[in-house]
Amino acid sequence: MKHVISILTLTLLSHMLFPQEIGEYFPDQQLTTVGAYYYPEHWDESQWDRDLMKMAEMGFEFTHFAEFAWAQLEPEEGVYDFGWLDRAISLAAKHNLKVILCTSTATPPIWLVRKHPDILITNEDGTRYDHGSRQHASFSNEYYRTYSMKMIAELAKRYGEDKRVIGWQLDNEPHSTVDYGDDAHKRFRRWLKMKYKDIESLNHAWGTNFWSGTYNNFNEINLPKHRQWGMNLYQRLDHSRFCDEETATFLDEQAQTLRRHISPQQWITTNFIPMYDARFIGADKELDFISYTRYMVYGEHKGIGEKGYRVGEYSRIAMANDYFRPLSPLFGVMELQPGQVNWGTVNSQPLPGAVRLWLWHVFAGGSRFTCTYRFRAPIYGFEQYHYGIVGPDGVTPTSGGIEFQQFISEIELLRKNVSLLHQPEAYLKRKTAILYNPDNTVAIEQNKQTQHWNTEAHLLKYYRALKSFGAPVDFIREDTDFTAYRVIVVPAYQQMSLELINKLTSFAENGGNLVISCRSGHQNELGHLWEAKHAEPIYGLIGSEIAFYDLPQSFDPGIVEMEGNMYSWNSWGDILEPSIDTESWASYQGDFYAGKSAVTFHPLKEGSVTYVGADSQKGDLELEVLKKLYDRLEIPIESYPPGIIVEYRDGFGIAMNYSDSAYKIDLSKDTEILIGEKEIPTAGVLVWKIN
């Protein structure tokens, strides 16, 4: 098959594209490395040596300083105090701990806030944030952006050639800040002018002829009031794009400032929260790689079974791995929950073994490092009661700390058994991509048409099905080389350019297989409905017309019948009229369009396009459609129950159990098991060598 490319080829390609990051930053034979945040400024200096020695004794290999320490680094304007940080870095090196430094921009000092209160975020209602929190400064405030670079430059000059410092984290969990300050207005107008060039183009893109919304020049445009009913959807969409770009460019400016002073051996990253509607993730041009933050137990009633909330939602780490890895072949996890947290709705204890499970899951997805927040549990401040690796006495390991220590010792065992790039053939054959654009998600969510629709929940129905197959999954973007995959899933892709439709058509015609779901192709890249039949530009691709769509009430869910089985739905249903050469795999039941197609399969030259018109309530329809397709394509799949995740990396098979009952993995008798048993308990892990 011309569309199949092995993981080996992709991995070798990533080595060619990112030689320094892979070869020097995190050596392959190391597999992964584990560290912990430490805040010297929170503790009496007499305790630093003891704490860092304890960290090293527990097996940690790096630590993380100065994340929220701007007030300590620059106690007065232009007056810098690096002495305390010098001493902390020296003590870390004494215990063979490498150091990551942070730029501290998430917490501007009080003298800066009081002298320049305009740096604080202004809300839509005109109220302003104040000092005493974090991430309260606006990325759109020009003075804040400029002054931040001065502080960052001083940090870089001080430590940029320090071999004890391996890398830099920018800001902390950067997100898209929505600010209504004066500079934000000015920068938004400037951003619009750069994007559209002239006001006529903007009026066309925004459809301002509707409701007399036409603008005569860019200076007439204000930041949209998102709470105001009926506000122009495209103005709101562009505003969210602008806010995301402000985040990306602020991070890039930080990286550029650092790079003027630091050694090439020091890397630059930041720790994103996995938000799948955030365009700034992966948009940075200056970072060496990206990392993410992941917390699993914080009061959500999610997970499998009554106690599932103590283990967490099983797709959360899996999806973060599969989303970040294609954006950054080298990635890591900068914050992983060490135990109980303090900021959730209900701060329950994780199930014994869950912390270790999460560590293994991060590793299984390809992460090159894991850091935990934090080493010592805080005794004051907003995050009191948040677990650390050791408790508030600074000495006694917590349950999560013991599990981190166990994982570290288990990685040492794996380092003795490395066989890089070796993965089973069947695993490689079922590799699948999900085409995803966060801009599309934002556009759908601001105009959902039904309260029952949830774009991420819809995507997860396909993603969880694929993980039950034991499939390696990549989330890809429109500029990706589609020919690297045999199957690409395109869920709810409402905005499609003609260029993308042509690319998808070419992919299928040349042997690729597409699975496209409901709500796809309704709009062009501007978010305008086509001046044609509903979604007409994709009719040739899917081999069907979409006669109309339906949105039933919750008390009257629709039914889809497929091969004698019934599936309920109520959030979206595209009613399909297939062409002669298109097969109907499922049909609607029990309404005025009973008998009409709900799922179709369209052979397209050497490939195929499967269109799933209904969004089922439980994801069971999506699972059965994918099973039928993979069987037809003769792609071998597993049938893991919900909560069982199996991945392969570096010559190892890794199975993890998030379910509420034990699960037995079928391995051949001669398989060498390194960790665990074939029967995996809840929160358990099994690791074996690939034959």
N, C-alpha and C positions, 0 to 999 in steps of 0.2 A: 504494500500500500504506500503510495507516494506521500501520504499525509502523516505517516508514523515516523517519529524521531525519538531516539532513546534518551532516557535520563542521562546516560553517560555522555551523549553528544552535547546535551544542554549544559551539563556540568562542566565539561571541557571548554565549552564556549564561554561560560561565565568566568572560568579561570583566565581566558585570553582577554576578556573585557575588563576584568577587575583584578589584575595580577597582584598589585600591592596589597589590597585589602585581604585577599584570600591567603596569599603567601607569607605576608609579613605581620599583618595586624593580629590574626588568629590562625596559627599554624594548623594544618589539616590533622596532624597526628594528635593534637591536643583535644580534638573533638569539640569540647566546649569548656568554658571557664566560668566560675561562679564568684560573685562578689556581693557586697552589702553596703548600703548607704551608712555613712557615719557623719555626725554633726559635732565636730570638736567644740564649737561655740556653745553647745548646749550643756557641756559638762565641765566640771572642775579640771583644770589642766593636769593635775596630779593623777587623774584617772586615765588619761589618754593612752599611756603606754600599756597599762593593764588591759584596756579594752581592745586595742589593736593586736596585742599578743594573743588574747583569747580568740579573736577573729581568725588569726592565722592558725592557731592550734585546732580550730574546728574545720580547717581545710579550705577556707576561703582564699582566693588568689588575688583579689583586687578589692579596693574600697572606693568611695565616692564622696568628695568633699565640696563644700561651698555652694550648695544648691540655692539656699535662701539667705545668703550671707552678705548681701550688698552693704548693709549697715555696718557690718564688722570690717569689710574690706575697704570701705570709703566712709569713715565715720563723719567726716565733714567734706564739703565740696572741695575736690582737688587734693584732699589729704588722704593718702592711702596707707593702710596698715596691713602688711603682708607677713609680719613677724610670726603671728600665731599660726598662719597657714604653712609657713616655712617649717615650723617645728612639727606640725602634724604630718606633713609629707615626709619629713625625716624619720619620724617614728614609724610610719607605715613601711618605709623602705627598710628600716631596721628589722622588721618582721617579714620581709620579702613580699609585701603587699604592693602591687602596682596601684596607681591612683588615676581616677577619672576626675576631672574638674568640671564645674558647671559655671555658666555665665551669670547666674543670679538675677536675671532680668525679670523674673516673676515677682520679685519683692523689692521695689524701689525704697530707699531710705526716707525717713520722715523729713529731713531737711530739703530733699528734692521735691517731695509732695507739697510741702507748705510754701516753698518758694515758687513752684510752678504747678498750682492746683489743676491747671488745664490738662495735665498729662493723665488725669484720672478719667475713667470711662464715664460718659454722660449717657443716661438712659433715654429711651424714647420719650418719656414724660418730662424730661428736663432735669430730673434729680441726678446727683453725681455720687459715685463711689467715694470712699474715704480710706485713709490709711488704717492699717491694722489687720489686713487680710492678705491675700496673694492674688496675682493675676488681675489686679484692679487698674493697671495702667493700660492706656490705649496704644495699640500698634499703629494707629493712624495719627497719633500726635507727633508732629515733626520734631519738636524739641526733645521729646522722650526718645525717639529713634536716634537722634544725633548724639544726645548725651550718653545713651547706653553704650554706643560704640567707643566713647572715650574710656569708660570703665573697662570694657572688654579688651581694648588695646593695652591698657596697663597690665591686666592679668596675663595677656599673651606675651608681653615683653618679659614679664617676670618668670613665666614657667614654660614658654614656648620651646626652649631648648633643653628643658629638664627631662632627662631620660627616665626619671621615676614616674613621670606623667605620661600615660599611654594615649589619652584621648580626652575629648571635650563633649559635654552635653550642653546643648543650647536651651536656655529657658527651662521650663518644666511643664510637661503635658500641654504644649501650646495648642490653643484652640482658636476658633474664629471669633474674635471679639467684635461685638456690634456696638459701635460708638456713635453718638449723635453730637459730638463736639464740633467746633468750627473747622478744625483741620480735617476731620473726616468728611465734612461737606465739600471742602475744597478738593480733597484728594479724590473723592468719588466723581466729581465733575471732570477732573483731569483724566481720570481713568476712563470715563465714558468717551471723552473726546479722542483719546488714543485708540480706543476700540472701534469707534464708529466713524471717526474722521470728520463727518459733517452731520448736522442736526437732522437732515432729511433721512439719512440712513438709520439713525436712532428711532425716529418716528415710525419708520417702516417696521423695524424689528420689534418695537414695543406695541405696534398696532394702535397708535394714539388717536387715530381717527374715531375710534370707539369712545363714546362718552365725552367727546370734545376734549380729549386729553393732549392735543397737539402742543409741542414746544417750539418756540422760535429761536432759542439759542440755549447753549449748555448751562449758562448761569441761572436760568430759570428753574433748573432741576434741583429738587431737594432730596435728601435721603427719604425713602418711602416709609410711611407709617404702617408697619406690619399689622398693628392692631386695628387699623381703620378699615371698616368693611368695604370690600369692592376695590381696594387699591390695585393698581395695574399689576397684573401677575408678572409681566416681563421685567418691569422695574424692580419688583421684589426679587426676582430671580437674579437679575444683574447685581443687585445690592449684595445678595449672599455670595455671588461669585467674587465681587470686589473684596468683601470681608475675608474670604478665604485667601485671596491673593495677597492681601495685606499681611496675613500671617506668614505665607510662604516667603515673601520678599524681606520681611523683618528677619526671619531666620537666615536667609541668604546673605543679608548684610552682616549679620553676626559672623557667619562663616568666613566671609571675605575679609573682615577685620582680623579675625584670628589668623587666617592663612598668611597674612602679611608678616607675621612674627613667629609662627610656630614651625617646628621641624616637620618634614614630610612623614616622619615616623609616627607623629601624633595624628589620630583620626578625629573626625567631627561627626556627631550624630545628634539626634534629639529623640525624646520619648513621646511618641504620639499615643493618645488613647484611640483604640480602634473604633472609629466612627465611620460608617460606610456611606455617609452622605457628605463627607468632608473632602473637598477637592484639594485642599492644601497637602494632604498626605501623599507623598511621592512627587509633589510639584516642585519641591526645592531643587535647585540646580547645583548647589554648592556643597551639599552634605556628601560625605564619603559613603554613608549607608544610613539606613533608618532603623529605629527600634520602636518597641511598643510597650505599653503598660497594661497589665491584666490583673484584675481582681475578680474572684470567682464566687465568693460567699459574702453577701452583704444585705441579706434580707429579702431577696427575690424568692418567690415561691416557684422556683424553677428547678429542674433536675428530674430524675426518674424515681418515682415512688414517694412515700411520705417523708423519707429522710433525704430526698434528693437535694434539698436546699443546702445540706451540709457538704455536698460534693460539688455542686454547681452544674450549669448547663453544659453538656458535653461538646457541643459544637463551638463554644466560645473561643477556646484556645485553638482548636483545629482551624476555624475560619480565619482567625487572626494570622496564624502561620501561613495559610494558603493565600491570603490577601497580600501580606507584606513581602513574602519571598519573591514573587514575580516583579515587584517594584524595586527590590533591592536584594540581589542574590546573596549578599552577606547581610544578615540582619540579626538582631538580638532582642532580648527582653530586658528593659531597664528597671522595671518594677514588677515583681511578682509577689503576691500576697504571702506573708510569712505565717499567717494564722488569723486570729480574730481581728476585726477592724473596729473602728469607733464611729464611722460616719454613715453607716448604712441605716436602713429603716428598722431592721432587727439585726443586731450584731451577734449572730450565733457563732458557736465554736464550729469550725470545720470538722468533718468526720476524721478520726485518726487514719492517717495514710493519705488524706486528700492533698496535702501540700506536696508530698513526694510525687503523687500522681501528676499534679500540674507541672512539676519540674520535668518529669519524664515526657510529658506531652509537648512541652515547649521544645525540648531536645529532639523529639521524634520528628517534628516539623521542619527541622533544619537550622534552628537557632545556634549561633556560634558563642553566645554568652547569655548568662542570666544573672541579674542583680536583684536584690530584694530590698524593699523599703520596710524596715530599717534594721540596723544591728541592735541598737538599744531601744527598748520601749520608752517613749517620752514620759516624763513625770509632771510636765506642765504644758500649757498651750492647747490649741484647738484639738490636737490628736491624742489627748490622754486616753488611755485604755486601748490604744492601737498596739497590737502585738509587735514585738521585734524578734530577733534571733535569740537574744537574751532578755530577761525580764527587767523591771525597773531597778533591781539591785545591781544591774550591770554585770552579773556573774552567772546566774542560773539560766541554763538554756531552756527556752520554751519548748513546747511540743513541736511547733513548727521548726524551731531551730534544730532540734534533733533530727527531724526529717530532712532538712537541708543537709545536715552533716552526713546522713545516710546516703543521700543522692550523690554527694561529692565522693564518698568512698566507692560507690558503685561505678561512677565514671572512671575512677582510677583503674578499676578492673577492666573496663572496656578499652581503655587506652592500651592495654596489653594485648588486645585482640582485634585491632583495627584492620579492615580490608576495604579501603576506600573505593567508592563508586559501584560497589557490587549490589545489585538489586534484582529480585526475581523477574523473570521474563513476563509472567502473567500480570504482575503488578505494573510493569511498564506498559503493557498492552491496553490496560484500562485507564490510562492517564487521560484526563478530561479537563477542558477549560470552561470557565464561565465568563462570558463577555459582560463586563460591568463598567458603567460610567456613573460616578456619584452625582454628576450634574443631572442625569436623568432621574435619579431617585429624588433629588430636591424638587425638581419640576413636578413629578407625580404627587409627592406628598403635599404640595401646596394647592393641589387641585384634584383631590382624590375621587370625587364623584360619589363616594359612599363611605360612611364611617367605618365600614367593616374592612376596608382595604388597608394593608400594611405592606409596603414594598419589601422591607427586609425580611418579614415573615414569609412572604411569597418566595423570595429567593432561597430561604432556608429549606423550604420543602424539597427543592431540587438538590441543594447541597447535602442535606442529611441523607437523601437517597443515595447519592454518589458515595458518601463515606460508608454507607452500609454495604456497598459493593466492594469496599476495600480499595477504592480508586484514589490515586494521587490527583489532587485538583489544583489548578492554577487559576486565579482571577486575573484576567487579561484586559487590556484596553484596545481601542480601535486601531492603534498603530502597531500592534503586535503582529508578528508573522503567524498568521493562522495555520499555515501548512505544518507547523510543529505539532499539531493535534489531529487526531482522527475524529473526535467528537467535540463540538462546542455547544454549550447550553447558553441561550440568549433569553434570560427571563425578563418579562415586562419591560421591553426596550421601547418605550413610547416614542422617543425622539430619534429618528433615523434620517441621516442625509442620504441622498441618492448615491453618493460615493460609497457609503457603508453598505447600502443594499446591493450595489454592484460587487463589492468585495465579498460579501456573504454568498452571493450567487456564484461567483467564480470559485470560492472555496468548495461549495457543494458540487458544482459541475465537474470539478477535478478530483473528486473522490472523498471529500469531507462530508461529515454528517452533522446537521444542525438540529437542535431542539429549540424551537422558539415558542415562548408562552404568550398568553393573553396580554392585552394592552401594548402590543408591539406594533411599531410602524404607523401609528395614527397621525404623527406629526413630523414635520421636517426639523432640521437642526435648529431653527429659530423657535421651535415650540408652537408653530402655526399648524393648524389642520390643513391637510392637502386640499387644494381646489380641484377636487376629484371625488370619486366614490370613496367611502370611508376606508382608509388605509390602502387604497388601490395600488400604490407603487410596490407593495410587497406581494400582490396576488400571484405574479409569475414565480416568485421565490417559493411561496408556500403551496402553490398549486390549488388554491381555494380563494373564493371571495368571502369577505366578512360581511354578511348581510346586515347585521346590527349587533349590538351588545346589550346585555341585560344585567340588572343589579337588583336581585330579589330582597325583600325584607327579611329580617332575622327570623321572624316567626313563620316564614314560608320559604325555607331553603330549597334550592333547585337540586335535581338529581341527574347524574350522568351514569349511563349504563355502559360497561365495557366487559365483554366476554362473560356476561351473566352476572357480574358483580355491580353493585350500586355504590355510588360515591356522592356525598352531599357537598354543595357549594353555595355561597351566597355573596361573595365579594366582587366577582367579575365573571362574566361568561360571554365569549365571542361566539356568535352563531355562524357556523361555517357552511359554505356551499362548495364542495370539492369539485374539481374538474374531472374529466373522464379517466385520466391516468393517475388520479390521486385516490388512495384507499381511505375509507372511513373506519377508524379504529374504535370510536365511541360515539354515543349519541345522547342528546338530552331527553329527559322523560318528564311527564307530568305537568306540562305547561302548553301554551298555545303553539310552541315551536317543537313539540315532541317529535322525535325522529330525526331532527336536524343534527348534523355532525358537530361533535364537541372536540374530537381529536382526529387529526388527519396525518397520513404518511404520504409524502410526495417524492417518488424517485426523480432525481434530477441529474441526468446523464450518468456519471460514474458515482455520484453520491446521493444524498437524500436530505429531505427537510421534514421533520415532524413538528406539527403545530398543535399545541395544547391550549385549547380555547377557554378552559375553565380553571379557576383557582379553587382547588378543593379545600374543604375545611380542615382536614387532618393531614394532607400531604400524601394520602394513600393512592390517589389517582396518579399523581406525578411519579410515585415510586413504580407503579405497575407499567406506566408508559415507558419509563426508562428501562425496566427489566425486559420488556418486549423488544425494544429497539436493540439493546445489547445482545440479546439472544439472536436476533436476526443478523446482526453484524458479526456474530461468532466471536464476541469479545468475552473472555472468561471473567466472571464476577464471583465474589463471595456473597454471603447472605448474613451479614452480622446484624444482630438485633440492636435496637436503639441503645446507645451508651457504650458500645464496644467500638473502639478505634484501633486500627492496625496500620502502622506505617513502617517504612524501611529506610535506613540511612547507614552509610559507612560500613556496610557488611553486616548490619544487625537488623533483626525483626523486633518490633516493639509493639506489644499489645497492652491496651489500657482499658480498665473497666469502670465506667461511670454509672452502670446500671445498679439496680437494687438487689441483684442476686448474682451468685457465682456463675462464671462462664468458662467453659473448657475449650481451649484452642486445639485444633486438629493439626498436630505436627508429626512428621515421620519419626520412626523409632531412633534413627541415628542422628537426630537433631541435637546439637549441643546447647543445652539451656545454661545461660550464664546467671540469670537472676529470676527468681520466682518459680512457679510451678505451672503446668499446663492448665490446671483449674485456677482461674484468677478470681479472687474474692472482690467484693465491692471496694473500690479505691485501690485495687491491686494493679501490679505491673508485671509483665512477663517479657524478658529479653532473651533472644537466642541468636546464635551465629547462623548466617545464611550459608547453606552448603554449596 
